[in-house]
Amino acid sequence: MMQCFHFMVEPAKNLTAKIKESNKRAKREKKEPLDEDQLFVVELAKDLSRVCQRSEVLEHICNQDDTWSSSLCRLFVLQSASMLENKKTLMQTDGWPEMDEGKQPDLINGQDLERAKAVILNWIKDLRAQPEQSVWPGEPVAKILEDLQSAWRWGRAPNLLTAMELVLWTLASQRPDKNTIPQQWLLWKQRTHKIGAISYIPQPVWDWIGDAAVEVTLDLDTANPDLLISADEKRMRCGFERKDVPNYHQRFDGWWCAVGLHGLGSGRHYWEAEVGECDWRLGVAKESALRKGFKSLNTNTGYMTLRLERGTEFKALTVPFTALPPGLIPRKVGVYLDYDNGQLSFYDVDKHLHIYTYNETFTEKLFPLFGTVEIVRDLVIRSPAPKTHCLCPTSCLWA
């Protein structure tokens, strides 16, 4: 029986010794010693870095330059174990289990945590059998790791969790076509973590999202009569008088909204909008969605949107609605529709931050939706900024 658990017992002994070593080093350097969960992550980073080429960024975790909180380490261990248990379906676009968004790191069950560590240790046993620097992650992943290192050094990324996760995901997926790994990783992240999945989206991934940019203009025949629309059909705000316009069946006459001129029925599409500080909504409307009256514009009525009310109440209009942290409230929103893979995602453009993703199988055309009740500040549809090319070896230092 003991032989069956040998792969768990030996690492546990080694971990105890390393905790003592960490305590001694912390006393010498006058740092707080690492606890068991933090040290587990450090040792995992060493194992990953040993096998994966171009993963020098993980040395900052190994050397404890980037030290995560104990709660973040526990959450990372749970999520990594879940990923490894489902690694056979990693490269599929469905079948991924959703993580519990409401699970508090400080309330994680001890038994669940130990089981998760056992899953990771069992996987590491096979990883350690591989020669040093034997796995090439692919040039796209290597560029992302370089960008993450630069972003962390310059304070744009809060930690290197994304780098650690991407290397782990790359080694676990065992995909021969490595050029699509970043795209598949993004799909997986947004499928399993609907809220705030990525604290900093790496520049190469952001550029790939931006490659799907489309020009969006407002359809005047759908705009609420109270809305003032600019001549270029890209700006809108509420006016003081209701206009006398034809009451088309596709026109909003209750909520202060309008949709884009063209419906989207396949492929990838990305657009951006500058929003106000008090009240707005953005997303998509299904072609069959009703637009008359004041019936709730939520997933039950054919809408997938984000809504800000009274400047502080931020939510995704699911049923029931999903409250979003105030820290995620953006000033410029990126909306990314991957129709074929069934994802509608929202990002903070200025921070390269993921906000929320709807995951659904789309079966009809979707129209970009815009809404505001602000009378001073316009809601503005913007064309995404063009890519910048410079001589910086990683992400641009002047961005």
Secondary structure, 3 states (H helix, E strand, C coil): CHHHHHHHHHHHHHHHHHHHHHHHHHHHHCCCCCCHHHHHHHHHHHHHHHHECCCHHHHHHHCCCCCCCHHHHHHHHHHHHHHHHCHHHCCCCCCCCCCCCCCCHHHCCHHHHHHHHHHHHHHHHHHCCCCCCCECCCHHHHHHHHHHHHHHHCCCCCCCHHHHHHHHHHHHHCCCCHHHHHHHHHHHHHHHCCECCCCCCCHHHHHHHHCCECCCCECHHHCCCCEEECCCCCEEEECCCCCCCCCCCCCCCCCCEEEECCCECCCEEEEEEECCCCCEEEEEEECCCCCCCCCCCCHHHCEEEEEEECCCEEEECCCCCEECCHHHCCCEEEEEEECCCCEEEEEECCCCEEEEEEECCCCCCEEEEEEECCCCCCEEEECCCCCCCCCCCCCCCCC
